[in-house]
């Protein structure tokens, strides 16, 4: 694997003693260099390489920075991991750990200190150790702290897997909200719930949730709605509040594209006899019929400009077997004399409960729903946030503790008798707090949680 942020090539191999190693080479080094002994797998998250090693019965996780520095991670002493799955949200590293009792646990750490803190009690039990587990979790660089994950619980007498969301790096979770009405029947938690089809975390992350980097609040994903544990509806869904609530699309849409930073949504059916489009974040839809009724989408050509109003489709006529180019151009359909007043400032979060996100209000721009215009997002001035007073949602737990039921408690895998290594002999040290402010959170308060 070539590191995307350096000229180094990393690969797995064996030494002359037939021991597994991670090697490094580049354009200058004549022979590969040994980097880590016992390496069994590795992957890349942004500009960081993660490597899993095995030494006897102990499995360890290392991170390699873009300058080549190898850094060991820290987990509670009594944790006995057998596998790691790594992802990232800005400066926070998330690691799913499968331990020796096949519990699936979630940990996070700052990329600065790599001291991993457990999140919640456990995700679920890994029931079949002979196959690779599907760990469904997604993070977002432009929405720091937002984590969307499929999790398992038992409610009303049956086990169910549903999608949950956190806006503060996993310290606090809530279930996502499905459409209120499906097939003319109301859908209310907990009997009715939504599971998004998130990609499994095996060796690398592939986003199954589509979104525009300039409009991260607008998301689309395939999902399944369950009623009383039974699959009730499947299809593409859309969220305009950063993943908290989701709405249905027209049932014939099988492929959704976000154009012009989210100003236009283009929906394509399986057979291209028509196409759907929306100017108001999917609240209303229009459609146009195409000449011919047997086009099958083969490939979509993307304009290199992210705010392009043009989409070109290579299609095959299933009846005549002829190839066609279908060009959909919205440049004459929306106004270009847009202005800053066409936008509002949006703060992600569960809005019926709080209005701050990462200790601030005023996080990102969002075009007003009733305005139809070409995007101005790449030209708007930088937002000056309003800093919020700190609440419990702005704090996580220090190393050796984990957050449950509104408080930080000792991680059962942490060595309770371990000597404090920051104490100077003869110095009076007060009992430290178990909480700390979440990294990147800018709230201000004199109150300690």
Secondary structure, 3 states (H helix, E strand, C coil): CECCCCCCEEEEEECCCCCEEEEEECCCCCCCEEEEECEEEEEEECCEEEEEEEECCEEEEEEECCCCCEEECECCCCCCEEEEEEEEECCEEEEEEEECCCEEEEEEEECCCCECEEEEEEEEECCCCCCCCCCEEEECCCCCCCEEEEEEEEECCEEEEEEEEECCCCCCCEECECCCEECCEECCCCCEEEEECCCECCCCCCCCCEEECCEEEEEEEEEEEEECCEEEEEEEEEECCCCCECEECCCCEEEEEEEHHHCEEEEEECECCEEEEECCCCCCCEEEECCCCCEEEEEEEECCCCCCCEEEEEEEECCCCCEEEEEEECCCCCECCCCHHHEEEECCCCCCCCCCECCEECCEEEECCCCCECCCHHHCCCCCCEECECCHHHEEECCCEEEECCEEEECCCCCCCCCCCCCCCCCCCCCCCCEEECCCCCCECCCCC
